[in-house]
Amino acid sequence: MVRLFVPLPDPAPADVTLTGERRHYLVHVLRLLDGDALEVFDGKGRAFEARVTGLDAESVRLVLGTVRVTPPAREMAVLQGLPKGDKLELVLQKGTELGATAFHPVATARSVVKLEPKRAEERTQRWAKIVEEAARQCRRDDVPQVHPPRPLLDAARALTPGTLLLVLDEEESAVPLGEAFRSVPAGTPVALVIGPEGGLAREEVEGLRGLGARPVTLGSRILRTETAALAALAVMQHLDGSLG
């Protein structure tokens, strides 16, 4: 089934008219014709049966039908230290598949990547498209939010009140991630903090502790920054009953 992300108001309209990139995708990439069926999801947990009812040179008209509503999942945010290259794009794509509900790219003491405001805005727009596409492909009806880059502690302070911060800390050996997560009441928002390639500075870990964070470990192996984020999400989703 063809799926398309379209932000919709609440209540949803009976039909929508699409232009620009979405029209191009339906007409020139998917080659849909008048009368063809598809599914529209709004990124907030709703998916609608839809049908093409009009095509012209500028727009496509879709009539919306039966709606499916997916109950909201536990909030699982990822505070990812800005890594080099395209590693963050991997975390965004696969993290979306693994159930992350928000991504916070964060600047840390050991981050090599430095983004000027204009560049940060451009990257944030690209990152948002990556998670939209990943949500479409993995059949999620919600789309994780991608926040603009900001300093680590600022991002931690901006989390939903009551969020439990779990810090992947290479110097922590006593508290496994799974053990810490099992003690979290069902439905409590959780946020993972992952450092960049050089890890987190000790003053950053202590600053997070001051906000109530718990340092945890994924075991004796030292994982790459992009691997650590995805491995941790997989562990938590499994313990939460969403994987395997």
C-alpha positions in Angstrom: 0.0 0.0 0.0 1.3 3.4 -1.0 1.7 5.7 2.1 2.1 9.4 2.2 2.8 11.8 5.1 0.4 14.8 5.1 0.1 17.0 8.2 -3.7 17.4 8.9 -5.7 19.5 11.3 -8.0 18.0 14.0 -10.7 17.3 13.0 -9.4 16.1 9.7 -11.1 17.5 6.5 -13.1 15.3 4.1 -10.5 15.9 1.4 -7.1 17.5 0.8 -5.4 19.1 -2.1 -1.7 18.5 -2.5 0.8 20.6 -4.5 4.6 20.9 -4.8 6.7 18.0 -3.7 3.8 15.8 -2.6 2.0 16.2 -5.9 5.3 15.4 -7.7 5.9 12.3 -5.6 2.4 10.9 -6.3 2.2 11.7 -10.0 5.8 11.4 -11.2 7.4 8.9 -8.8 4.5 6.6 -7.9 2.5 7.4 -11.1 -0.9 7.3 -9.3 -4.0 7.8 -11.4 -7.5 9.1 -10.8 -9.2 6.5 -8.6 -6.1 4.9 -7.1 -6.1 4.1 -3.4 -3.4 5.0 -0.9 -2.9 5.6 2.8 -2.3 9.1 4.3 -0.8 9.4 7.8 -0.6 12.7 9.7 2.5 12.1 11.9 0.5 12.3 15.1 -0.9 8.7 15.2 -3.7 8.9 12.6 -3.8 7.0 9.3 -6.6 7.4 6.7 -7.7 5.4 3.8 -7.6 7.8 0.8 -8.3 7.8 -2.9 -7.2 10.1 -5.7 -10.2 12.0 -7.1 -8.6 14.6 -9.2 -5.4 15.3 -11.0 -4.3 18.4 -12.9 -1.0 20.2 -13.8 -0.8 21.9 -10.4 -2.4 19.7 -7.8 -3.8 16.3 -6.7 -7.1 16.0 -4.8 -7.5 13.1 -2.2 -10.7 12.1 -0.5 -10.1 10.8 3.0 -12.0 7.8 4.3 -11.8 5.5 7.4 -9.3 6.5 10.0 -7.0 4.3 12.1 -5.7 5.8 15.4 -2.6 4.4 17.0 -2.4 5.0 20.8 0.6 7.1 21.7 3.7 5.2 22.7 6.0 5.9 25.7 8.2 9.0 25.0 11.7 7.8 24.1 13.9 10.8 23.2 17.5 10.5 22.0 20.0 13.3 22.9 22.7 12.5 20.4 26.1 14.2 20.6 26.8 15.6 17.2 28.9 13.1 15.4 31.0 13.4 12.2 29.9 12.6 8.7 26.5 11.1 8.1 26.3 9.1 11.3 23.5 11.2 12.7 21.4 10.4 9.6 21.8 6.7 10.4 20.7 7.3 14.0 17.7 9.3 12.8 16.6 6.7 10.2 17.1 3.6 12.3 16.1 5.3 15.5 12.8 6.1 13.9 12.4 2.4 13.0 13.2 1.5 16.6 10.6 3.7 18.2 12.3 6.9 19.2 9.8 9.7 19.6 12.1 12.7 19.5 15.7 13.5 18.5 17.8 16.2 20.1 21.1 16.7 18.3 23.4 18.2 21.0 26.6 20.1 21.1 29.1 18.7 23.6 32.6 19.4 24.8 34.0 16.8 22.5 31.8 17.3 19.5 34.0 18.0 16.4 31.1 19.2 14.3 30.2 22.8 14.8 27.1 24.2 13.1 26.5 27.9 12.4 22.9 29.0 12.8 22.1 29.0 9.0 23.7 25.6 8.5 22.0 24.2 11.6 18.6 25.3 10.2 19.3 23.6 6.9 20.4 20.4 8.5 17.4 20.3 10.8 15.1 20.5 7.8 17.0 17.7 6.1 16.9 15.6 9.3 13.1 16.1 9.5 12.7 14.7 6.0 14.8 11.7 6.9 12.6 10.8 9.9 9.4 11.4 7.8 10.6 9.0 5.2 11.7 6.4 7.8 8.3 6.6 9.5 6.5 6.1 6.1 8.7 3.1 5.2 8.3 1.4 8.6 4.6 2.0 8.8 4.6 4.3 11.8 1.6 6.6 12.0 3.5 9.1 14.1 6.7 11.0 13.1 9.4 11.7 15.7 10.2 15.4 16.3 13.7 16.6 15.3 14.8 19.5 17.4 17.4 22.1 16.2 20.9 21.5 17.6 21.6 23.0 21.0 24.0 22.6 23.9 23.6 19.3 25.8 22.4 20.6 29.1 19.9 23.0 27.5 18.4 20.1 25.6 18.2 18.1 28.8 16.4 20.9 30.7 13.9 21.3 27.9 12.6 17.7 28.1 9.1 16.8 29.2 8.8 17.3 33.0 9.2 13.9 34.7 11.4 12.5 32.0 14.0 10.0 33.3 17.5 10.7 31.8 19.7 7.7 31.2 23.2 8.5 30.3 25.3 6.0 28.4 28.6 6.4 30.3 31.7 4.4 29.3 33.0 4.8 32.9 29.8 3.2 34.4 30.0 -0.5 35.0 27.6 -1.2 37.9 24.2 -0.3 36.4 23.2 -2.0 33.1 20.7 -0.1 31.0 18.2 -2.9 31.1 18.2 -3.0 34.9 17.7 0.8 35.1 14.9 0.7 32.5 13.0 -2.1 34.2 12.7 0.1 37.3 10.9 2.9 35.4 7.1 2.9 35.8 5.2 2.1 32.6 4.5 5.2 30.5 7.2 7.4 32.1 9.0 9.4 29.5 12.7 8.3 29.0 15.6 10.1 27.3 18.9 8.6 26.3 22.0 10.6 26.3 24.8 9.5 23.9 28.1 11.3 23.6 29.9 11.9 20.3 32.9 9.9 19.1 35.1 11.1 22.0 32.4 10.4 24.6 31.1 12.8 27.2 33.3 14.9 29.4 33.1 14.2 33.1 31.8 17.6 33.9 28.9 16.9 31.4 28.0 13.7 33.2 28.1 15.5 36.5 25.9 18.3 35.1 23.4 15.7 33.9 23.5 14.0 37.3 22.6 17.4 38.8 19.4 17.2 36.7 18.6 13.7 38.0 20.2 11.6 35.3 21.3 8.0 35.9 24.6 6.8 34.2 24.1 3.3 32.8 26.2 0.8 30.8 25.5 -1.4 27.7 28.2 -3.8 28.8 32.0 -4.2 28.5 32.3 -3.4 24.8 33.0 0.2 23.7 30.4 0.9 21.0 30.6 3.5 18.3 28.3 6.5 19.0 25.8 5.5 16.3 25.8 1.9 17.4 25.2 2.8 21.1 22.1 4.8 20.4 20.5 2.1 18.3 21.5 -0.7 20.6 20.1 1.1 23.6 16.8 1.8 21.8 16.5 -1.8 20.9 17.0 -2.9 24.5 14.4 -0.5 25.8 11.8 -1.3 23.1 12.3 -5.0 23.8 11.7 -4.5 27.5 8.7 -2.3 26.8 7.2 -5.0 24.7 7.4 -3.3 21.4 10.1 -5.6 19.9 10.4 -9.3 19.9 
